[in-house]
Amino acid sequence: MKLNKSLLFAFITFTVFSVSGFASNSELIKEGEKIFSTKDLGNCLACHAVNGKDINGPGTMGPKLQYLSAWPEEALYEKIYNPYTTNPISAMPAFGKNGWLSHEQIQALVAYLKTIN
């Protein structure tokens, strides 16, 4: 049953992304960057460094974010929405499933992440 729900969610997510083409929208990318770096929103910088850069202090718990432009949008979305789908022991919180980020905020975040090479 869990597999069916995951497959349905992946299909819906893929459909939304393929129809919207949101990754090319500069406003969405700016909003995603804001979510990425704002403590009261995504606060991704608390655990992730960008483009393989080493940073002092926070940003060392999660993997360095690089080459994300090659990732499928639906995979990035799912990783943010519910990382436990692909990694049941992930330390990353389920931002979407827990209601911390909306569907639109996750879309914006994915648009920004797709700019990271």
N, C-alpha and C positions, 0 to 999 in steps of 0.2 A: 504494500500500500504506500509506504514511504517513497519507493522508487517511482510509482505512478504519479504521486504529487510532485516529486522533483522533476520528472519528465514534463509534466503539464506546465509547471512554472517555467522551465527552460524554454519550452515552445512558445509560451505567451511572451516571455522576455525577448526571445529572438524575433518574434513577429513585431513587437513594438519597436525594437531597434531598427529592423530592416525597413520598416515603413517610415519612421521618423527621420532617419539620417541625421541625428542630432549632433554627432561628433564634429561636424564642420561649422557649427554655430559658435561664433566668437563670444557672444554674450553668455552662452551656456558654459563655455570653457572658463570665462572669467568667474562666473558663479561657482564652478567646481573648484577653482583654485582657492577661492575664499573659504569654501567649506573645508577644503583640505587643510588649510593653515589656521583656521579659527578654533580656539579652544572650546567655545560653546557650541560648535557644530560638529564636524567630523573629527577635528583634532588629530588628523593622521600623522602630523609631524611628531606627535608624542611617541610614536613607535617606529616611524619609517623615515629613512633618509631618501633623498631623491637623486636619481641619475648616478648612483653609486658613490656619492660624496660621503666622506666621513664627517661626522659632526660630533661635537662634544656634548655629553650629557644625554638628554632624551633622544629618541630616534634610533635606538640600538636594539630594542626588543623584537621588532618585526624585521622582515627582510628589507634590504635596500631596494627601492623601486627604480627599476631601469628596464628598458626595452618593452615597455607596456604598449607602445604603439602597435606592436605585432600581435598583441592579445586580441581575441574576439571580444566585442563589446559585451555580449551576453555572459561571457566567462567572468569579466571584471565585475559586471553587475551582480552576478550570483555570489562572487567572493565578498562583496560588500554587504549584500542583502543577508546572506546566511552562509558564512564560510564553513560551517559544519557539514554542509552538503557534500563537499569534496574532501574535507579534512575534519573528522569527528573530534580530534583533540586540538584543534586550532586555539591559539591564545587570543585571536582577534574576535572582538565581540560581533554579534549579528546586528549590525546597525539598522537594517531594514526590518528584519523579523521582530526585533525588540521595539520598533517604532521610534527609534532615535533619529532616523533620517527618512524623509518621505520618498516616494517613487521619483518625484521630480528632482529632489536633491541628489539622489543616487545617480540619476541620469546625468546631471551636471558634473558630478564628481567623476563619473566614467569618461565624460567628454574631456575633462582636464587630464585624467590619467592617460588617455590615448595620445596626448602630446608629449609624453615622457619617453625619450629614446634611450 
